[in-house]
Amino acid sequence: MKKTYEYANNKEIKAKIKVLKTDVPNTRGLGSSATCVVCGVMAANKLMNDKLSKEEMLQVASYLEGFPDNVTPALYGGLTASYLTDTNIVKTIKYEINKDLKFLACIPPLKISTKESRRRLPHELSYEDIIYNTSRLVNLPYAFLSGNIKLIKDILSDKMHEPYRIPQIPGASIVKEFAKDNELPVFLSGSGSTMIIIHTNPVDYTVLKSLGWNLIELKNDTVGAIYEE
């Protein structure tokens, strides 16, 4: 909150925050730190009578988080892509997601810190692997808009981080195999340990339930963070 006041050139307003409820488990690759950052920035802004715009709150939140990747969807909702201008201003583009898409969050008991997970990544990548991923990345917004499960499955194939991170998660191979057998897209959420399966029709998750993981059905949030009285 202090950084938000500084950004707005506003006198610091003392406040005590009490977290009533959170549905985002920490160290699971679901953006728990970004959720807290956005909450703090928005709380400070409300105490300043909404002095900052959403775009300005994004600048503060990105600075505090260290990058915009997670705070942007937390603030705006939906599928977002962000970049930094030459003057270090965060810009974001929001894309529509097909309303029929559903997301099954498969959350294991294993906690993995982002810092720990990054140590597993290689210091260098081949041009082939970079081209493999970027050629898919440019088509990702269309894939999610179309709702074409087969296309999304192809697009989410990865060679830059999942091969190095997934082996550290016990049971992840079973989730991958389940998705493959059912021809469903699956990806590692953030740095892990959560894995997310995308589907449109009801699926029998009996095999996954035997893992003892927490399975939560999610839908796309198109609104993002809001104030509630």
Long-range contacts (C-beta under 8 A, 24 or more apart in sequence): 1-40, 1-41, 1-43, 1-44, 1-47, 3-60, 3-63, 3-64, 4-40, 4-41, 4-44, 4-45, 4-48, 4-52, 4-57, 4-60, 5-44, 5-48, 7-52, 7-56, 7-59, 7-60, 8-45, 8-48, 8-51, 8-52, 8-56, 10-48, 10-51, 13-44, 13-47, 13-48, 15-43, 15-44, 15-47, 17-43, 25-107, 25-214, 26-111, 27-111, 27-112, 27-113, 27-193, 28-107, 28-108, 28-111, 28-112, 28-189, 28-192, 28-193, 28-194, 29-112, 29-114, 29-188, 29-189, 29-190, 29-191, 29-192, 29-193, 29-194, 30-105, 30-107, 30-189, 30-190, 30-194, 31-70, 31-73, 31-74, 31-190, 33-65, 33-70, 34-61, 34-65, 34-70, 34-71, 34-74, 35-74, 37-61, 37-64, 37-65, 37-71, 37-74, 38-71, 38-74, 38-75, 38-225, 39-225, 40-64, 42-225, 42-227, 46-227, 58-90, 58-92, 59-89, 59-90, 62-90, 68-92, 70-190, 73-224, 74-224, 74-225, 75-224, 75-225, 76-224, 77-220, 77-221, 77-222, 77-223, 77-224, 77-225, 78-220, 78-221, 78-222, 78-224, 79-141, 79-144, 79-220, 81-141, 95-141, 95-144, 95-145, 96-144, 96-145, 97-144, 97-145, 97-220, 97-222, 98-144, 98-145, 98-146, 98-147, 99-147, 99-220, 100-147, 100-200, 101-144, 101-147, 101-152, 101-198, 101-199, 101-200, 101-220, 102-198, 102-199, 102-200, 102-217, 102-218, 102-219, 103-196, 103-197, 103-198, 103-217, 103-218, 103-219, 103-220, 104-196, 104-197, 104-198, 104-199, 104-203, 104-205, 104-215, 104-216, 104-217, 104-218, 105-189, 105-194, 105-196, 105-214, 105-215, 105-216, 105-217, 105-218, 106-175, 106-194, 106-195, 106-196, 106-197, 106-208, 106-211, 106-213, 106-214, 106-215, 107-193, 107-194, 107-213, 107-214, 107-215, 107-216, 108-169, 108-170, 108-171, 108-172, 108-193, 108-194, 108-211, 108-213, 108-214, 109-212, 109-213, 110-169, 110-170, 110-193, 111-193, 112-168, 112-169, 112-191, 112-192, 112-193, 114-190, 114-191, 117-165, 117-168, 117-191, 117-192, 118-191, 120-164, 120-165, 120-168, 121-161, 121-164, 121-165, 122-164, 125-160, 129-159, 129-160, 130-160, 132-157, 132-159, 133-158, 133-159, 133-160, 147-200, 149-183, 149-184, 149-185, 149-198, 149-199, 149-200, 150-183, 152-185, 152-198, 153-183, 153-184, 153-185, 155-185, 156-185, 156-186, 156-187, 156-198, 158-187, 158-188, 161-188, 161-191, 162-187, 162-188, 165-191, 165-192, 166-192, 168-192, 169-193, 169-195, 171-211, 171-213, 174-207, 174-208, 174-211, 175-208, 175-211, 178-207, 178-208
